Amino acid sequence: MKAPGTAFADAKLGLFDRQPDHYSKVNKNLPLSNDNGGVHLYSGIPNKAFFLAAVAFGGHTWEKAGMIWWAAVTSGRVPPLCTFIQFADVTVDLALDLFGEEAAKTVRKAWNEVGVTRKI
């Protein structure tokens, strides 16, 4: 979660971890039909956002970041074809609901750091 894209590399076989750690590295031309739209390949982006939020909160992961992400995936507020920004917004809203404004700012900052930003 800390460093997507670094899980493995084998130069002899030409294999390497293709998970990007920032939204700017998403390859919009890559066919993803065998990965349900890139759910596995691009999971490094929200994973890193989670990691950054958890580190910023400090303490045990499950005390804040874990509760926020779990609430997001179980809330019914994540649509079937969810975009990164939609999921980010749900986590920010739930951080606000669960822990207040500073927590929401912390989660938004984590998403901003991985390139998932609001256009406003």
N, C-alpha and C positions, 0 to 999 in steps of 0.2 A: 504494500500500500504506500510505503514511503517513496519508492522509486520505480514506478511502472516503466517497463521497457528494459529492465536490467535483470530479469529473472534467469535468463540463459543466453548464451552465445556460443556457437560452435562454427568457427571459420572454416574448418575442413568440410563440414556438411553444408555450409551456407545457411545455417539456421540461426535465427536470433529472435528475441522477444520483440514483437512489433507493437506492443501496447504503448500508445502515446501517453505522456504525462500532462499534456496541455491541449486545450481544444484547437489551438492553431495548427496542430499536427494531424488533425483528422483528415484522412484522404477521402474526399467526397467522390472520387472516381473508382474507388475500390469496390468490386462486387461483393456484397455481403449476404447474399441469399442463403448461404449455408451457415450463417451465424446469426440468423434472426435480426438482421439489420446492424450487426456489429456489437451485439450485447456483450460478448466476451472480449472481443478485440479492444473495444473502447471502454471497458470497465475500469481501466487504470485511471481515467479522469475523475469519476466520482470517488473511487477508492482513495486517490491522493487528496481530494477535497476533505474526505472524512478524516484522513490522517492529520492534515493540517489543522482542522478544527479540534480534533482530540488533543493534539499537542498544545494548541493555544489555550484550551480549557484547563489542561493539567489534570492531575489526579488520575483516577481510573477511567479508562475508556467508556465503560458502561454507565458512568455517572451522568454524563451530559451528552457527548457526541453519540454514543450508542443508543441512548434513549431517544434522541432526536431522529436518527436515521431509522430506527425500528418503528417509531411512531409514523414516520413518513411512509414506509412500505406497508404498514397495516392500517393506514388511515382511510383508505378508499379515495384519497385525493390525487392519486397518481394514475393518469389515464393509460390505457393499454399501449398506445404508441407515444409514450412520453418522450419529450425532448430533454436535453440536459438542463435548459433554463427552467422548464416546468418543474423538474425534480428539485433543482436548486431552490426555486421559490417555495416549494412545499417545505423543504427543510428549514429555510429561513423563517417561514410563518410558524412552524411548529417550535422552533427555538424560541421565538418571541412568546408564544403561548405557554411553553413549559418553563422558561427560565428568564424571560424578560428581554429588554432592548439590547443590552450589552451582548447577550448570547446570540441574538439575531445578527448583530453586527459582526461578531466573530465568525459565524457560519457564512455570511455573505462575503467576508474577506477571504475565507478559504476558497470559495467558489471563484472569486475574482482572480485568485492566484493561479488557478488552473484554466483561466481563460473563459469561464462561463460567466459572462457579465450581462447586466441589464443594459439595454440600449438608451435608457432614460438618464 
